Amino acid sequence: MVRTIASIAVSALGVWICALNASVFWTRHLLHRESPSWTPLLGAGLLAAGMLVAPMRELHRWWWIPFLVDWGSVPGLVYSAVWHVRRKSE
């Protein structure tokens, strides 16, 4: 029961931060307006922790998926790296 409650609480916080990161992406890159910065790795890290703590063992092997989906993780970091490389080459 404790693992279930901990998993839900940590995952809910992770989903909230991932949603905030998605709104930053939407506002900045699709609406072309100023927005606050995204939070790297935190949302996906919390979601991954929630998956690893969950009593359902089937979720444990999928812990890495949030890092691919959350804009504040792999997509955002790759975008930032490409932006910096392109900026230096100009």
For each residue, the residues with C-beta under 8 A, 3 or more apart:
1: 4 5
2: 5 6
3: 6 7 53 54 55
4: 1 7 8 54 55
5: 1 2 8 9
6: 2 3 9 10 50 53
7: 3 4 10 11 50 51 53 54 55
8: 4 5 11 12 50
9: 5 6 12 13 50
10: 6 7 13 14 46 47 49 50 53
11: 7 8 14 15 46 47 50 51 54
12: 8 9 15 16 50
13: 9 10 16 17 46
14: 10 11 17 18 42 43 44 45 46 47 48 49 50 66
15: 11 12 18 19 43 47
16: 12 13 19 20 43
17: 13 14 20 21 39 42 43 46 72
18: 14 15 21 22 43 44 47 66 69 70 71 72
19: 15 16 22 23
20: 16 17 23 24 38 39 43
21: 17 18 24 25 38 39 43 70 71 72 76
22: 18 19 25 26 70 71
23: 19 20 26 27 35
24: 20 21 27 28 35 36 37 38 71
25: 21 22 28 29 30 38 71 76
26: 22 23 29 30 31
27: 23 24 30 31 33 34 35
28: 24 25 31 32 33 34 35
29: 25 26 32
30: 25 26 27
31: 26 27 28
32: 28 29
33: 27 28
34: 27 28
35: 23 24 27 28
36: 24
37: 24
38: 20 21 24 25 71 72 76
39: 17 20 21 42 43 72
40: 72 73 76 77
41: 44 45 67 72 73
42: 14 17 39 45 46 72
43: 14 15 16 17 18 20 21 39 46 47 66 70 72 73
44: 14 18 41 47 48 66 67 69 70 72 73
45: 14 41 42 48 49 66
46: 10 11 13 14 17 42 43 49 50
47: 10 11 14 15 18 43 44 50 51 66 70
48: 14 44 45 51 52 63 64 66 67
49: 10 14 45 46 52 53
50: 6 7 8 9 10 11 12 14 46 47 53 54
51: 7 11 47 48 54 59 60 62 63 66
52: 48 49 59 60 63
53: 3 6 7 10 49 50
54: 3 4 7 11 50 51 59 60
55: 3 4 7
56: 59
57: 60
58: 61 62
59: 51 52 54 56 62 63
60: 51 52 54 57 63
61: 58
62: 51 58 59 65
63: 48 51 52 59 60 66
64: 48 67 68
65: 62 68 69
66: 14 18 43 44 45 47 48 51 63 69 70 73
67: 41 44 48 64 70 73 74
68: 64 65 73 74 75
69: 18 44 65 66 73
70: 18 21 22 43 44 47 66 67 73 74 75 76
71: 18 21 22 24 25 38 75 76
72: 17 18 21 38 39 40 41 42 43 44 76
73: 40 41 43 44 66 67 68 69 70 76 77
74: 67 68 70 77 78
75: 68 70 71 78 79
76: 21 25 38 40 70 71 72 73 79 80
77: 40 73 74 80 81
78: 74 75 81 82
79: 75 76 82 83
80: 76 77 83 84
81: 77 78 84 85
82: 78 79 85 86
83: 79 80 86 87
84: 80 81 87 88
85: 81 82 88 89
86: 82 83 89 90
87: 83 84 90
88: 84 85
89: 85 86
90: 86 87
